[in-house]
Amino acid sequence: VQLVESGGGLVQAGGSLRLSCKSSGANFKLYSLRWYRQAPGEQRESVANITTDHATVYADSVKDRFTISRDNIRNTMYLQMNNLKPEDTAVYYCNMPQGPHSRSYWGRGTKVTVSS
């Protein structure tokens, strides 16, 4: 299973970015997915989850600003990030927590930098 993130970059506070996570090697529609982030010097934290039936959960810090979604035809998960704040600066990772063989799979991350 491979997960490849893209879409990160540098944006000013108040701006928007859309992250993508392309999956290969798994029957994508069968698995729940998550976005995590890790800021410099901080622990990795969960940002948002999406289940196989598209139910979603968000961290309080991103609720009403971020939207997680998935396209089971394109085997891709998205994270639409609006009204970005400097504290959103982090490397964002996608995760398949219970993938094939009950293993957890991670992408390599995409960096998001929000300037004030």
N, C-alpha and C positions, 0 to 999 in steps of 0.2 A: 504494500500500500504506500502510495506517495501522496503527500499533501504539499502543494506549492502555493504560497501566498504572494500576492502582488498588490500594487496600488498605494503603497506608502509614499511618503515624501514630506516636503516642508510646506507648511501652510500657516497663514496668520491666524491669530485668535479670531473666532467667529466664523471661520471658513469651514469647508466641508471636504471630505475625502470618502471614497468608496473602496474598501478593501475586498479582494477576492481570494478565495481558497479553492484551487482546482484539485480534484481528487482523481486518482487512477489506481487500478488494481483492486478495487473493492466494489461490491454492489452498493453503490452510494446511497440509494434510497432506503436501505435497511438500517442505517445507523444514525444515531443522534450525533450532533456536532457542537463544538464550542469554540468561542474566541477567548483567548487569554491575552494578557499584556504584562510586560515586565519593564518597569522604569529603572533607570540607572540606580544601583544601590538598593533596590527594593526587591521583594519577593514577587514571583509571578502570581497574578491574580486573575480570577475569572471575570470576564466582561459580559458575556451573553451566551445562552444556550438555545439550541433549536432541536426539537425532537423530530422523529420520523413523520409525525402528523402535523408538523409546523407549529407546535406550541412553543412559546418563547419565554425566557426568563432573563432578566437584566440585573446587573449590579446597580445599586442605588445611585452610584456616582455617574452613571451614563443613561439612566432612565429618562425617557422623553427627548433624548438627543441622538441616541444610536438606534439603529434598526438592523436586526439580524434577519436574513432570509436565505432560502436555498432554492436551487433550480435542479431538480432531479434529472432533467433531460441533459443538461450541460455538466452534470456532476460537479457543481460549483456552489459554494456557500459565499455569502456576501456580508459585509458589515458597512452599512451606510452611517457615516459619522457626520453629524451636523453641529453647528455652534461649538466648534472645537475650542478647548481651553489649553493653556500651557501645561496643566497637570495631566492632560491626556498624552503627553509626550512619552513614548515607550516603544519597545519592539512588540508587535502584535503577532500572535501565533494562532494557527488553527489546530484543533485537536479533535480526533475521533476517539472518544474515551473507551468505548467498548466495540472495537472493530473486529475484523476477522480473527478467529482464534482467541477471542476475548482480550486482545491486546489493545493497549493505548498507542495511538499513532500521532506524531507531531510533525508540523512543518518546520521550516528553518526560520521563519519569521520575516516580517517586513517592518521597516522602521518608520515611525510617524514622529515628526517633530513639529510642535506648534509654537510659534513665536508670539511674544506678547507685544 
